[in-house]
Amino acid sequence: MAKPKHIEIAGIDGGALRDFYSSVFGWRIEKRDLAGFDYYDIATGEGPTLGIRHEPEGKAELVVYFEVDDLEETVERAESEGALVRIPPMEYGDLRFALIEDPEGNAIGLTAA
């Protein structure tokens, strides 16, 4: 069974989003460089991990990542049910993930257990 693992807030101005969420919620947010783009880790101390993705050429969106037992099988099943695969299963460091859109266009992240 899939469980929520990570929540990511994406937007064209990651720094402004960092400032907004830090001010509104009092979150401690730290910037790190991931292969040439800015990413912001949000420290809340509980629940799923949180982050802000600077996406200068993308669009604003909120992505919930779910941890699944079999990443490839889940992506194939989602695609057969009408999902669009935006990022097929891939590795990034020690992380394996994929990004799909449900039939209504909502972004859904998937990570390997």
Secondary structure, 3 states (H helix, E strand, C coil): CCEEEEEEEEECCHHHHHHHHHHHHCCEEEEEEECCEEEEEEECCCCCEEEEEECCCCCCEEEEEEEECCHHHHHHHHHHCCCEEEEEEEEECCEEEEEEECCCCCEEEEEEC
